[in-house]
Amino acid sequence: MDTSLFSSLLKARKAKGITQAQLSELLGLTQSYISQVEQSRHDIKTSTLTEWARALDLELMLVPRQHVPSISYLIQAGSEPQRDLPAAYGPLPDEVE
């Protein structure tokens, strides 16, 4: 099991201010199951993981490994408002004369 995935779900739940009990009601799962998954003590079906992520306003995606650094950069850039970031691939189409 990928513990970083489950710790990410835990962090997202806490950031949304949702309790395990509230999440269990949203997903139709028991609170103890939620706890076990967040502690990496239980495997989870892909369909359940998808529903869980969406309940926390997340989306699961398969990303080609070579693009992970780019995606990580974009996620970080999106979480840091008002930051001047270098253009990764040159100007945008509406910036070209």
C-alpha positions as CSV (number, residue, x, y, z in Angstrom):
1,M,0.0,0.0,0.0
2,D,1.1,3.5,-0.8
3,T,1.1,5.2,2.6
4,S,1.6,8.7,1.0
5,L,-1.8,8.2,-0.8
6,F,-3.6,7.5,2.5
7,S,-1.8,10.2,4.3
8,S,-2.9,12.6,1.5
9,L,-6.5,11.5,2.0
10,L,-6.1,12.2,5.7
11,K,-4.6,15.6,5.2
12,A,-7.3,16.5,2.7
13,R,-10.1,15.4,5.0
14,K,-8.7,17.5,7.9
15,A,-8.1,20.5,5.6
16,K,-11.8,20.3,4.6
17,G,-12.8,20.2,8.3
18,I,-14.6,16.8,7.9
19,T,-14.6,14.3,10.6
20,Q,-14.2,10.5,10.1
21,A,-17.8,10.1,11.1
22,Q,-19.0,12.7,8.6
23,L,-16.9,11.1,5.8
24,S,-18.3,7.7,6.7
25,E,-21.8,9.0,6.3
26,L,-20.9,10.6,2.9
27,L,-19.4,7.3,1.6
28,G,-21.6,4.8,3.3
29,L,-18.6,3.2,5.1
30,T,-18.0,2.7,8.8
31,Q,-15.9,5.2,10.8
32,S,-13.6,2.3,11.8
33,Y,-12.9,1.5,8.2
34,I,-12.1,5.1,7.4
35,S,-9.7,5.1,10.4
36,Q,-8.0,1.8,9.2
37,V,-7.5,3.1,5.7
38,E,-6.1,6.4,6.9
39,Q,-3.6,4.5,9.0
40,S,-2.6,2.3,6.0
41,R,-4.1,-0.8,7.8
42,H,-6.6,-1.7,5.1
43,D,-6.6,-2.1,1.3
44,I,-9.2,-0.1,-0.6
45,K,-11.0,-0.8,-3.9
46,T,-10.3,1.6,-6.7
47,S,-14.0,2.5,-6.9
48,T,-14.1,3.4,-3.2
49,L,-10.9,5.4,-3.5
50,T,-12.4,7.4,-6.4
51,E,-15.5,8.1,-4.4
52,W,-13.5,9.0,-1.3
53,A,-11.2,11.4,-3.3
54,R,-14.2,13.1,-4.9
55,A,-15.9,13.5,-1.6
56,L,-12.8,15.6,-0.6
57,D,-12.8,17.6,-3.9
58,L,-9.9,15.6,-5.3
59,E,-9.5,13.7,-8.5
60,L,-7.5,10.6,-9.2
61,M,-5.4,10.6,-12.3
62,L,-2.9,8.3,-13.9
63,V,0.1,10.4,-15.0
64,P,3.0,9.1,-17.1
65,R,6.0,8.9,-14.8
66,Q,8.1,11.3,-17.0
67,H,5.4,14.0,-16.5
68,V,5.2,13.8,-12.7
69,P,7.7,16.6,-12.1
70,S,5.8,18.9,-14.4
71,I,2.5,18.0,-12.7
72,S,4.0,18.5,-9.3
73,Y,5.3,21.9,-10.3
74,L,1.9,23.0,-11.6
75,I,0.2,21.8,-8.4
76,Q,2.7,23.8,-6.3
77,A,2.3,26.8,-8.5
78,G,-1.5,26.7,-8.1
79,S,-1.2,26.5,-4.3
80,E,1.0,29.7,-4.1
81,P,-1.1,32.7,-5.2
82,Q,0.5,35.9,-6.4
83,R,3.8,34.2,-7.1
84,D,5.8,35.1,-10.2
85,L,6.6,31.8,-11.9
86,P,8.8,31.5,-15.0
87,A,7.0,30.6,-18.2
88,A,7.6,26.8,-18.6
89,Y,7.0,26.7,-22.3
90,G,7.2,30.2,-23.6
91,P,4.5,32.8,-24.0
92,L,0.8,31.9,-24.1
93,P,-0.8,32.2,-27.5
94,D,-2.6,35.5,-26.7
95,E,0.8,37.0,-25.7
96,V,2.3,36.5,-29.1
97,E,2.2,39.5,-31.5
